Amino acid sequence: MRRQLETVLREAMRAGSLAAGARLPSSRDLARQLGVSRGVVVDAYGALGAQGFLRLRERAAPTVASRPDSPAGQHADEQPPIAPPPRFDFAATTPDVSLLDRRAWIRALERSLRDAPDAALDYGDPRGDLGLRRCLVDYLGRVRGVVATPSQVVVVQGFSQAIDLAFRVLAAAGARRVAFEDPSHDEQWVAARRAGLEPVPVPVDGDGIRIEPLAALAPDAVVVTPAHQFPTGAVLESSRRRALLAWAARSDALVIEDDYDSEFRYDRAPVGTLQGLDPSHVLYVGTVSKTLAPALRLGWSVVPAKLLDRFVEAKRYADSGSPALEQLALAHLIDSGAYERAVQRARIAYRRRRDALLAALEESLPDCEVEGIAAGLHVLLRLPAGVGAPEIAAAAEARRLHVRQVADFSLTEQTASQSALVLGYGRLPEPAIAPAVRELAAAVADLS
């Protein structure tokens, strides 16, 4: 029996079904499961340990050792080395997740699990928990001017799922092309192509997306970031807002409004949503990815009536509904006011970082123009004449600074030719901002 057990375990480790690092039962537990004496298991474990298949430690369960002849070990040296993290991270699309009040979130989850009726833990409405949808209608109506009923709100797993569902619904209805602001977030173009739609670029200037090209392009939908255009930071001017909605009404097209960072505004009054002006042609999307943390995977879509049934059906088949306990926890945070307090704390922290970044840029890079500073978690840095953004980005990378250029978010060569960097401050602690900018300035000086 000892030899049989030793052989079975050895072959499982060689085949990879017992992978390196896997924890085996204690000798006492395995003997009980197999109905053999403990000595049989102790002897088998000892032999495998002597052969290098197991790591044996006193008063600890044995674990499978990594071996060159194991499936994992054979290719261990072929794995690419993990790059060290950047010294300074100017990522423009990520928040500071350390600002999440974990205790408050844990308390909300505990309360949700304790108080939730059994029905809340079962398969439910794919649109999400009704209590959360009611909270969102009240909150978004008060804070963002959204006009909706709870039946129009669909809880989604972040913006990525919202845009994927919208594109799939459009494609199934016969849509062929979607217009995007140029520049804009590159992941959105990928989602459109995966749904079988053609992404087409529309230029952006200091007043936001230009409306005139839409008539010639004739897209079935357009994705916009009107409150704080990504990545230029422009705010969609009021006459263009009206023109965009008028075009959508004439063309019976859909406007997808990405309200990704509107909670963080510093030097101006809140900009209302397009959805509040025309709920029948605007699909509104928001999330907690910036206000709380991306890992929570909680967001919402406010869907026009004409698309609602198909959007809900697509959500049902995508995942049968978003996680229930997290929805209940978010509803509690919103209803208790804790969510707004968390947003306010984050807004204060990010404004200090924004101010520190502007001061550092003024000191170290005075010849550069800074745009899009009134809101959000990033600014646009226009480089001096004769200084190329690709070369600066490469030089910054060599100094272990993570920074992206406008060209990374460009659909056309004309936009890609802009010599500008996108500098995020969500991942930079306030004391690190001045040193980070000095490093960036040194990279610029090397190439000037």
N, C-alpha and C positions, 0 to 999 in steps of 0.2 A: 504493500500500500504506500510506503514511503516513496519507493521508486516510481510508482504510477503517478503520485501527486507531483513529485519533482518534475517528471517528464511533461505532464500536462501544463504546469505553470511555465516551464522553460519554453515550450513551443508557443504558448500564448504570448510570451514576451518577445520571442523572435519574430512572430507574425505581426506584432504591433497591436493586437487586441488588448494587451496590457501595456500601455504606453509608459514611457519614461516619466517618473514622478507620480505614477498612480499609487494610491495607498491601498495595501492589502489588509484583510481582516487580521486581528490579533490571532495568535496561535490558538488561544482558548476559544475564540468565536468561530474560527474556521473548523476546528475539531468538532464543535457542537453542530455546525451546519452539515458536516459530512458524516457525522455519526462514528467518528474514529477516536482513538485515544489522542490526547494532546501531544504525546511523545512523537507520534507519526508526523504531525505538522511541524513540530520543533525541529526534527531531523531534516525534513524536506527544506524548510526555510534555511537551516544552517548550511546545507549543501549548496543551495542556490546563492547564498551569500558568499560562500567561499569561491564560487565560480564567477562572481562579479555581476550576477543578474539582479541581486537584491541589495539594498542598503539596510543594514540591521543596526538598530540603536537600542540601548537599554531603556526599558519602560516606554517604548514607542512602537507603533505599528510599522512593519517593514514597508518600504517603498521600492518601486521598480527603478533600477539604476539605468542611466543612459549608457548605451554601448555602441561602438562603431558599427557592429553588425546588425543593429536594430533598424527597422524602417526609418525611424526618426534620426537615428545616429548616422546612417549612411549619407544623409544629405545635410547634416548640421553645418558642415563647412561651406555649403553652397548658399546658405541664407545670406542675403545682403546685410551688411553691418547696419546697425541702427544709428542714424545720424544724431549727433548731440543736439539738444534743443538750442534754439537761438539765445544769445545773451539778451537781446531785446526784441520783442515781438510786436511789430506794427500791424498785425493782422487787423483787417478792417471789418470783418464779419462776425467776430466773436466777442462775447462779453467777458467780464470778470466773474467767473462762477463762484469765487470765494465770497462774493457779496450775498449769496443766498443764505438766508437765515435758516440753517438746517434744523435748529430746535423747533422753530415755528412750523416748518414743514412736517417734521416728525409728529408734533402734537396734532396737526391737522389730519395726518394719515391715521394716527391712533384713534382719534375721535371718529373718523369716517368708518374705520373697521368696527369700532365698538357700537356705533349707533345705526349703521346701515341695516335696513331690513334685508331679509334673505333674497327678496326679488332683485335688489340692487346688485347682487353677486351673480345673477344668472345672465343669460343672453338677453339683451334688451334692444331698445330702439337704436339702430345704427347711427342715428344723429347724435347720440350721447345722452347723458343724464339730463332729465328735464329741469331739475333744480339748477344745475350749472348753466344751462341754456337761458333760463330766466335771469340768473345773475348777470350773464354776459349781455343780454339785451338791455338791462337797466344800466349797467356800467358803461357799455359802449355808447349808448344813447346819451348819457350824461357827459362823458369825457371826450368822445370822438364825434358825436353828432350822427351816429349810425341809426338808421330807421329800419326796424325789423321786428318780427314776432319770433317767439321761441321756436316755432316750427321751421323757420328759415335758417336757423343756426345749426351747423353740423360741426361737431367737435372732431378735430383731426389730429394726427400725430405730426404736428409741425407744418411749416410752410411747404416742405418738400412733398408731403402727401397731398396737401391741398392743391398744389399746382398740377401734380400728376393726375389727380382725379378730374380736375377741370379739363385738362388736355385730352384725357381719354373720353370724357363725355362729349367734348367738341368734335373729336375725330369720329366717334360713333355716329354723330349727327350729320356728318358729311363735310365738316370744316377741313380746309386744306392748308391754311397758313395763319401764323400768329406774328404780330408785330411786336418788336421789343425796342425799348429805348437803347440807343447806341451812344455811349457804352451802358452796359447793364451786367447783372450777375450772370456769369457763364453757365452755372448749373441749370438755369432756366432754359437756355437754348437746348441743352442736352435732353432735358425732360420733354421738350416739344418734339425733338427728332425721334425720341423713343416712342412717342405716341403716334408717329407717322405724320407729323405736321412740319411744315416748312417755316423756319424762323426767318423773318425779314427785318432789317434794321431801319429805325427811324431816328434821324439826328436829334441831339439834345443841345440846347444852348443855355444861357444864363437864366432863362425863364422856363426851363423844363423842356419836355418833349415838344417838337414842332408838329403842328396839326396838319399843315397843308399836304405833306406827302401821303397821308393816309388815303386820300381819295384815289390816287393813282395806284397805290399798292393793293387796295381793296382786301385787307386782311379780315378774317372772320372774328378775330379778337386782338386785343392789344394789352400788354402787361405794363403797368406803370407804377412808379413810386413817387406819387405827387407831393407828399409832405416833406420828403428829403431825398431827392433823387440819388440813386446809387449808381456810380460812385462820385458824381460831381458835387452833390450836396445842393443842387438847385431846387427851388420851390416852384411848383407849377403855378404860373401866373393866372390870375382870376379870369381874364378873357380867354385864355387857352383852356381853362377848365370848362367854361361854357361851350367853347367850340368843340372840345373833345366829346362832351356828352351829346351835343347836337349831331355830330358825325355818327356816334353810336346809334342814336335814335333813327336817323335817316337810313343807315345801313343795316339796322337790326343786328349790330355787332355787339360783342361782349367786351366790357372793360374789366380787367382783373386788377384790382387795387391791392398792392402789397404795402401794408402799413407797418413796415418792419421795425422802425425805431422811433415812431412818433411820440412815444412817452418821454423821450429825452430831448427836451427843448430848453434853451438857455436864455436867448436874447430876443425872443419874439413870442407873440401870443400863439396859442394853438391854431394849427391849420385844420379846418374841418375836412371831413372825408368827401370824396366824390360820391360814394354810395348814398350819403345823406341827401344829395341833390337829385339822384336818379336811381332809386333802388331797383328799378326794373331792368336796367342795363349794366349794372356794376356788381361784380362778385368781389366781395371784400374779404381780405385774409389778414389775420393777426395771430400772434403767438406769445407765449411766455419765454421764448428762447433768449431774448435780450433782457427782459425784466426779471426773470428768475434764473433759469438755466436751460440750455438746450437739451440736456439729458432727460428732462421731464417729459419731452415729446408731447406737449399739449399746445394746441392751437385751435382756431375756429375759422370757419368760413360762413359768411352770410350770403346765401345763394338766392339769386332772382327766382321768382316763382316759375318762370318758363323752363328752368333747368333743374328745379329742386328734386323732382322725382327721380330723374336719371342720375343726379349727383348722389342722392341717398342710396340708390341701388348700387352704384359703383363703390360706395363706401362699405356697404354690406358685404359685397363680394371681396373687397380688399382685405378686411380683417375682422368682420363681424362686430365692429365697434371698438373704440379706444378704451384703454384700461379704466376700469370703473372706479377703483379706490382713489386714483390720482384725480379723477374728475370731481369726486366728492370733496377731496381735500382742497382743490382749487376753489370750489364753490364756497367752502367755509372761509377761506382766506378773503375772497371778494366780499362776501356777506358781512364779515366781521370788521372790514376796513383794513385788515392786515396787509392785503395785497397793495392797496394804495400807499400805505406807509412804507412798504418795501420799495415801491417804485420811487417814492420821494427820497428815500435814503440813497438809492442808486443814482438818482438824478443829481443829488448834491455831490456825491463822490466823483461822478463823471464830469461834472462842470469844473471841479477843481483840477482834474486832469486835463481837460480841454484848455483851461486858462494857463496851466503850467506848460502845455505843449506850445501854445501860441507865444508865450514869453520866451521859451527856449528857441523857437524858430526865428523870432525877431532878433535874438542875440546872435545865434550861430549861423543863420542863413537869411540875412536881411534882404538879399537880392531876389528871394523867391516870393511869389505871390501865393497867398493862402485863401482858399475858397471853401464854402460849405460849412462854416464854423458855427452857425446858429443852433444846430441841433445834431442829434445822432451820436455816433461813437467813432467818427472818422472825419478827416479833413482832406482836401485835395491840395497838393503842393505843386505849383507850377515852377519848373526848373528854369534857371537863367538861359538866355539864348546861347546856343552852341553846346549845351550840356545835354547829352542823350540819356533818356530814362533807362534804356536797356543796360547801358554801361554802368550807370549809377546803381541799378538794382543788383547787377553782378558784383560790383565792388562792395556793396553793402552785405551781400551774402558772404563774401570772403571775410568780412569783419563779424560774421555771425549775427547780422541783423536780418530779421525777416520782414521784407517789404515788397509790395507788389506795385506795378506800374499800371497806368490806365490801359495800355495796350493789352494787358491780360484780360480785360473786360470788354474788348472791342470786337464788333462784328465786321467792321470795314477797315480798310487800310487807311482811310482818311482819319478816322478816330484813333486808330492805332498809332498814327504818327505824332500824336500829341505828346509833348515831353513833360510828363507829370507823374507824380507818385501819389498813391493812396495810403495815407498814414492813419491807422487806427490807434486809439488809445484805450480801448477796452481791456487789453491784456497788459498794459504797462502800469505798474504801481507808480504813484505820484513821485516818490524819490528817484525812480529810474528814468524819468522822462528827460531831464536835462542831459544826463550822460548819454542816453540813446541818441538824442539829437546831435550832440557833439560828435559822436561816432559817424552819424550820417553826414554831417558837415565835412568831416575829414575825408569821407569817400568822395564827396562832391569836389573838394579841393584837389584831390589827387588827379582828377580828370579834367579840371578846368584849365 
